[in-house]
Amino acid sequence: MKKFCKTYLLLPLLGVLAACGGGGSSSTTTAPAVLKSIAVTAPSNTVPVGTTLQLTATGTYSDNTTKVLTTATGVVWAFKGTGAVASIFSSGSVTGKAVGSDTFTATQDGITGSITLSVSAPWANVVAGGNQTLARRADGSLYAWGSNIRGQLGDSTTIDRNAPVQVSGGSLLWKQVAVGEQFVIALRSDGTIWSWGFNQNGRLGDGTTVDHAIPTKIGKDTDWAYVAAGKGHAFAIKTSGVMYGWGRNFNGQLGDGTNIDRLVPTKLTSPTTGGWLSVSAGDTHTLAIAKDTLNLYGWGGNANGQVGNGGQVDVTAPAKIGAFTWSSVAAGASHSLAIRADGSLYGWGYNLNGQVGNNGSASVNAPVQISTATNWAMVSAGAAHSMAVTRDGQLWGWGSNAESQLGNGGPDISAPAQIGTASNWISVTAGSAHTFGQRSDNTLWGWGRNVEGQLGKGDNTQAPVPVSIP
């Protein structure tokens, strides 16, 4: 009985010790956070055919933490459609294959997030002018962005756009576009020409001086082949080589021998029997190449020698510039650039910021060779800067860089300097103080001024170096 009592009294004591942790140990286990949702994001909701876009999946957990999900965490990417529109890879990258749309999903631990993307036709070409940009896709559709104060984007409004918007009407017939300071002249594949934007001095060519915020057809002819636009005047060349001009003519920039503005296309007398091959319009001057001889001609405002005839007096009719043959020409605000048939580059005109490219700053009244290279493929002139592409795909720039329009993040340059190291550039186009280039993969790149949204990247922040535009 005594022994029994000792055992009986000990049991509660052991129970008390165990409850207080005495004589042993214990640990607290926290339940792991559980994935609750997945958000899928992309740099853009549009991916052009042939280009790739990287998707990102971000998971939110039960403890309110977030984490980027990858193949290492177990995320699986897929598409909801047939895969005909785009391909998606295990890394979450999407490559456009055909025009259309599809929804792409990221799944992990039984949780799925999704995003719908549109696949657009690839960019075919781009043109910068003034403070706006227009670009054509391979399917013939036309998009615009930047300044729209006069309706020059053609979207039926006067609201600036910092991302591409389609030009009103949805036509798929656009073939070539010329962008003036605040207006646009465009050619369709059916041979008709259209205009929109600011119409002071009759620069839209429709017989009025009324602005238009949507494309308006000029006349009834269907045999137009080429268009060009300057600050306030414009030109169009027919398939026959006959050229017509309209708009402001105070400095004789229409080349019709007068200083009278023209509200409709007015025929320009050709100094040769073959007509005209191409034309480029600046602020107050014009440059053109004859179709049969490939000789260069200039006319219009010449205060800074931009016509290139050796003087500084305005010229109201085409004046032949030298005796060489030329392949392309570009008229800037008050300077000029041209490439000879042998691939050499020449510049002349206003040169305060080094835009002529001859390593000086004094105006030049006649063409001077720029560098000794003979592999220049194309050239474009802005308000005070110049850009060019060589036959091996390199990009070069010179002149003013006040708003980063050269694309190298540096100061003004008075002689050609290579921009970056890429060697797959196929074209370049200079606006007033911004620039666009296209690479061989059909991607568009913009840099420079962006106050009006002319870079099309969704904001109004200047870009000192080229940035890709979706």
C-alpha positions in Angstrom: 0.0 0.0 0.0 2.8 2.4 0.8 4.5 1.6 -2.5 1.2 2.2 -4.4 0.8 5.7 -2.8 4.2 6.8 -4.0 3.5 5.9 -7.5 0.1 7.6 -7.4 1.6 10.9 -6.1 4.4 11.0 -8.8 2.1 10.9 -11.8 0.6 14.4 -11.4 4.0 15.8 -10.9 5.2 14.3 -14.1 2.2 15.8 -15.8 3.0 19.2 -14.4 6.6 19.0 -15.5 5.6 18.0 -19.0 3.1 20.8 -19.3 5.8 23.4 -18.3 8.4 21.9 -20.6 10.4 20.5 -17.8 12.3 17.3 -18.5 11.8 17.6 -22.3 11.7 19.9 -25.4 9.2 21.1 -28.1 9.2 23.3 -31.4 6.7 25.5 -33.2 6.2 24.7 -37.0 5.0 27.5 -39.4 2.9 26.4 -42.3 4.6 27.2 -45.7 3.1 30.1 -47.7 0.7 29.0 -50.4 0.6 30.4 -54.0 -2.7 32.2 -54.3 -2.6 34.0 -57.7 -0.4 34.7 -60.8 -0.2 37.9 -62.7 1.3 37.8 -66.3 2.7 41.0 -67.7 4.5 42.0 -70.9 6.4 45.1 -72.1 3.6 45.6 -74.7 0.3 43.9 -75.6 1.4 43.8 -79.3 4.1 41.7 -80.9 4.9 42.1 -84.6 5.3 39.0 -86.7 8.8 37.7 -86.5 9.7 39.4 -83.3 9.9 38.1 -79.7 8.4 39.4 -76.5 9.3 38.3 -73.0 6.4 37.5 -70.6 6.8 37.7 -66.8 4.8 35.7 -64.3 4.6 37.1 -60.8 3.1 34.9 -58.0 1.4 36.3 -54.9 1.5 34.0 -51.8 -0.8 33.6 -48.8 1.7 35.6 -46.7 1.3 38.6 -49.1 4.8 38.1 -50.5 5.4 38.1 -54.3 8.0 36.3 -56.4 8.8 36.0 -60.1 8.0 32.5 -61.2 10.4 30.7 -63.5 11.0 27.1 -64.7 13.1 26.7 -61.6 10.0 27.3 -59.4 7.9 25.0 -61.6 5.9 27.5 -63.8 4.6 26.1 -67.1 3.8 28.3 -70.1 1.2 27.5 -72.7 -1.2 29.1 -75.3 -4.9 28.6 -75.4 -5.3 28.8 -79.2 -3.9 26.5 -81.9 -0.4 28.0 -81.9 -0.8 29.4 -85.4 -0.6 33.0 -84.2 2.5 32.8 -81.9 4.8 30.3 -80.3 5.6 30.4 -76.6 8.7 28.8 -75.1 9.5 27.4 -71.6 11.2 30.7 -70.7 8.0 32.6 -71.3 9.1 34.3 -74.5 6.5 34.7 -77.3 7.4 34.9 -81.0 4.8 36.3 -83.4 4.0 34.0 -86.4 0.8 35.4 -88.0 -1.5 38.3 -87.6 -4.2 37.7 -84.9 -4.4 37.3 -81.2 -4.0 34.5 -78.6 -4.1 34.1 -74.8 -1.0 32.8 -73.0 -1.0 31.2 -69.6 1.4 30.6 -66.8 0.5 27.7 -64.4 2.2 26.6 -61.2 0.8 24.6 -58.2 -2.6 24.5 -59.8 -2.8 28.3 -60.1 -3.0 29.9 -63.5 -2.5 33.5 -64.8 -3.0 34.7 -68.3 -2.5 37.6 -70.8 -3.9 38.2 -74.3 -1.5 39.5 -76.9 -2.2 40.8 -80.4 0.2 39.8 -83.2 0.6 42.5 -85.8 2.2 42.6 -89.2 5.9 43.6 -89.1 6.9 47.1 -89.7 7.7 47.8 -93.4 9.1 51.4 -93.1 9.1 54.5 -90.9 9.2 58.2 -91.6 10.0 61.0 -89.1 9.2 64.6 -89.7 8.6 67.7 -87.5 7.7 66.3 -84.1 5.8 63.3 -85.3 6.4 59.9 -86.8 4.5 57.6 -89.1 5.2 54.0 -89.9 3.7 51.5 -92.3 3.2 47.8 -91.5 3.7 45.0 -94.1 0.0 44.6 -94.4 -0.4 48.2 -95.7 -1.8 49.6 -92.5 -0.5 53.0 -91.3 0.3 54.1 -87.8 1.2 57.5 -86.3 2.4 59.0 -83.1 3.8 62.3 -81.6 2.6 65.9 -82.1 -1.0 66.2 -83.3 -1.8 69.8 -82.8 -3.0 70.2 -86.3 -4.4 66.7 -86.8 -1.2 65.5 -88.6 -1.6 62.0 -87.1 -4.7 61.5 -89.1 -6.7 59.8 -86.2 -9.5 62.4 -86.4 -8.3 64.2 -83.2 -5.8 66.9 -82.3 -4.5 65.0 -79.3 -0.8 64.1 -79.1 0.0 60.4 -78.9 3.0 58.8 -77.3 2.2 55.3 -78.7 1.3 54.2 -82.2 -2.4 54.8 -83.2 -3.8 53.7 -86.5 -4.6 56.4 -89.1 -8.3 56.8 -89.6 -10.1 54.8 -92.2 -8.2 51.5 -91.6 -6.9 51.4 -95.2 -4.4 48.6 -96.1 -3.4 50.3 -99.3 -0.7 52.7 -97.9 2.5 52.5 -99.9 4.7 55.5 -99.2 4.5 58.4 -96.7 6.1 61.9 -96.5 5.9 63.8 -93.3 6.1 67.6 -93.2 6.4 69.9 -90.2 2.7 69.5 -89.2 1.2 67.7 -92.2 1.4 64.4 -94.1 1.2 63.5 -97.8 0.8 59.8 -98.5 0.6 57.5 -101.5 -1.7 54.5 -101.8 -1.0 51.4 -103.9 -3.9 52.3 -106.2 -1.9 55.4 -107.3 -3.9 58.0 -105.4 -2.5 60.6 -103.1 -3.9 61.7 -99.7 -3.1 64.4 -97.2 -4.0 65.6 -93.7 -2.9 68.0 -91.0 -2.1 71.7 -91.2 -3.2 73.4 -94.4 -1.7 76.9 -94.2 -0.6 78.0 -97.7 -2.5 75.1 -99.2 0.1 72.5 -98.3 -2.5 69.7 -98.3 -3.2 70.3 -102.0 -7.0 70.0 -101.8 -7.7 73.5 -103.1 -8.4 74.9 -99.6 -6.6 76.2 -96.5 -8.7 74.2 -94.1 -7.0 71.7 -91.8 -8.0 68.0 -92.0 -7.6 65.5 -89.1 -8.3 62.5 -91.4 -6.9 61.5 -94.7 -8.3 63.5 -97.6 -7.9 62.5 -101.2 -6.1 65.0 -103.5 -7.7 65.1 -106.9 -8.8 62.1 -108.9 -5.6 60.9 -110.6 -4.4 57.4 -110.1 -0.9 57.4 -111.6 1.1 58.9 -108.7 4.4 57.2 -107.9 6.2 59.2 -105.2 5.6 62.0 -102.7 7.7 64.4 -100.6 6.9 67.0 -97.9 8.8 70.0 -96.5 8.0 72.5 -93.9 5.1 74.1 -95.8 5.3 72.7 -99.3 4.9 69.3 -101.0 5.6 67.4 -104.2 4.4 64.3 -106.0 5.8 62.5 -109.0 3.7 60.6 -111.5 4.7 57.3 -113.1 5.6 59.2 -116.2 8.2 61.2 -114.2 6.2 64.5 -114.4 6.4 66.3 -111.0 3.8 68.6 -109.4 4.2 70.9 -106.4 1.9 72.8 -104.1 1.8 74.8 -100.8 4.0 77.7 -99.7 6.2 79.3 -102.3 7.5 82.5 -100.8 11.1 81.5 -101.6 10.4 79.8 -104.9 10.5 76.4 -103.3 7.9 75.1 -105.7 10.2 75.7 -108.6 7.6 77.1 -111.0 9.4 80.4 -111.6 7.1 82.3 -109.2 6.7 83.1 -105.5 2.9 82.4 -105.6 1.5 79.8 -103.2 -0.4 76.9 -104.9 -3.4 75.3 -103.4 -3.5 72.4 -105.8 -0.8 70.3 -107.5 0.9 72.5 -110.1 3.1 71.0 -112.8 6.8 71.8 -112.7 8.7 72.1 -115.9 11.5 69.5 -116.2 14.9 70.6 -117.5 15.3 67.1 -119.1 13.0 65.0 -121.3 12.9 62.1 -118.9 11.3 63.8 -116.0 12.1 63.3 -112.3 13.3 60.3 -110.3 13.0 61.6 -106.7 12.6 64.8 -104.8 13.3 66.0 -101.2 11.8 69.2 -99.6 13.4 71.2 -96.8 12.1 74.2 -94.9 12.3 76.6 -97.9 14.3 74.7 -100.5 13.9 71.7 -102.7 16.3 69.1 -104.2 15.6 66.6 -107.0 17.3 64.0 -109.2 16.5 63.9 -112.9 15.3 60.5 -114.1 17.2 60.2 -117.3 20.5 61.8 -116.4 20.7 61.3 -112.6 21.8 64.9 -112.4 21.0 66.9 -109.3 18.9 70.1 -109.3 18.0 72.5 -106.5 15.8 75.6 -106.1 14.0 77.7 -103.4 15.4 79.4 -100.3 19.2 79.8 -100.5 20.2 82.2 -97.7 22.7 79.6 -96.3 23.8 78.1 -99.6 21.4 75.1 -99.2 20.5 75.0 -102.9 24.1 74.2 -103.6 24.6 76.3 -106.7 27.5 78.3 -105.2 25.4 81.4 -104.3 23.1 82.6 -101.5 20.3 84.0 -103.5 16.9 82.3 -103.8 16.3 80.3 -106.9 12.7 80.0 -108.3 13.4 77.4 -111.0 15.5 74.2 -111.0 19.2 74.9 -111.2 21.6 72.1 -112.0 24.1 71.3 -109.3 27.4 70.2 -110.7 27.8 67.5 -113.4 27.9 64.3 -111.3 25.3 61.6 -111.2 23.5 61.0 -107.9 21.6 58.1 -106.3 19.8 59.9 -103.4 19.3 63.3 -101.8 18.0 64.7 -98.5 16.9 68.2 -97.7 17.1 69.3 -94.1 15.8 72.5 -92.6 18.5 74.6 -94.2 21.2 72.1 -95.1 21.5 69.4 -97.8 23.0 66.0 -98.2 23.3 63.7 -101.2 25.0 60.4 -102.2 26.7 60.1 -105.5 26.3 57.1 -107.8 29.8 55.9 -106.6 28.7 55.8 -103.0 30.4 59.0 -101.8 28.6 61.5 -99.6 28.4 65.2 -100.0 26.9 68.0 -97.8 26.3 71.8 -98.1 24.2 74.6 -96.6 23.8 75.9 -93.0 26.4 74.4 -90.7 26.3 76.0 -87.3 25.9 72.7 -85.5 28.2 70.7 -87.8 25.3 69.2 -89.7 27.0 69.4 -93.1 29.6 67.0 -91.7 32.8 68.6 -93.0 34.3 69.1 -89.5 33.5 72.8 -89.6 30.7 75.2 -88.6 30.7 77.7 -91.5 27.9 77.5 -94.1 28.8 75.9 -97.4 27.4 77.1 -100.7 28.2 74.1 -102.9 28.6 70.3 -102.3 31.7 69.2 -100.3 32.7 65.6 -99.8 32.0 64.2 -96.3 34.7 61.6 -95.4 36.5 59.5 -97.9 34.2 56.5 -97.6 32.3 55.3 -100.7 29.9 52.9 -99.1 27.1 55.2 -98.1 23.7 53.6 -98.7 21.2 56.3 -97.5 21.1 59.6 -95.8 18.5 61.8 -94.0 18.6 65.4 -92.8 16.7 66.9 -89.8 16.5 70.4 -88.5 20.1 70.6 -87.4 21.4 67.0 -87.5 22.2 64.4 -90.1 22.0 60.6 -90.1 23.2 57.9 -92.6 23.5 54.2 -93.1 26.3 52.5 -94.9 26.1 49.5 -97.2 27.4 47.2 -94.5 24.5 48.2 -92.1 26.3 50.7 -89.8 24.6 53.8 -88.5 26.3 57.1 -88.5 25.3 60.6 -87.2 26.6 64.2 -87.0 25.4 67.7 -86.2 23.3 68.9 -83.3 22.8 66.5 -80.4 21.0 69.0 -78.1 18.1 66.7 -77.7 20.0 63.4 -78.1 18.9 63.1 -81.7 22.2 61.6 -82.8 21.7 58.6 -80.5 25.1 58.4 -78.9 24.4 60.3 -75.7 27.2 62.8 -76.4 27.8 66.4 -77.6 27.4 67.9 -81.0 29.6 66.3 -83.7 30.8 68.1 -86.8 31.9 64.9 -88.7 30.2 61.5 -89.2 30.5 59.3 -86.1 29.3 55.7 -85.8 26.3 55.3 -83.5 26.5 52.1 -81.5 28.0 48.9 -82.9 25.0 47.2 -84.6 25.5 46.4 -88.3 22.0 45.5 -89.3 20.5 48.9 -89.9 18.6 49.2 -93.2 17.2 52.7 -93.0 17.2 55.9 -91.0 14.9 58.9 -90.9 15.4 62.3 -89.2 12.7 64.5 -87.8 13.1 67.9 -86.4 15.0 66.7 -83.3 14.3 63.0 -83.1 15.4 60.0 -85.2 14.1 56.6 -86.2 15.9 53.7 -87.7 14.9 50.3 -88.9 16.9 47.1 -88.6 17.0 44.1 -90.9 14.7 42.2 -88.5 12.1 44.8 -89.2 12.2 46.3 -85.7 11.9 50.0 -85.3 14.2 52.1 -83.0 13.8 55.7 -81.9 15.8 58.3 -80.0 16.1 62.0 -79.3 13.3 64.5 -78.4 10.1 63.0 -77.0 8.2 65.9 -75.5 5.3 65.3 -77.9 5.6 61.5 -77.7 7.3 61.2 -81.1 9.3 58.2 -80.0 6.1 56.1 -79.6 7.4 54.3 -76.5 4.4 55.1 -74.3 5.9 58.0 -72.4 7.4 61.5 -73.0 10.9 60.8 -71.8 13.8 61.7 -74.0 15.9 58.7 -75.2 19.7 59.4 -75.5 20.3 56.1 -77.4 18.1 54.0 -79.7 15.2 52.2 -78.0 13.0 49.5 -79.6 9.4 50.4 -80.4 7.0 47.5 -80.2 
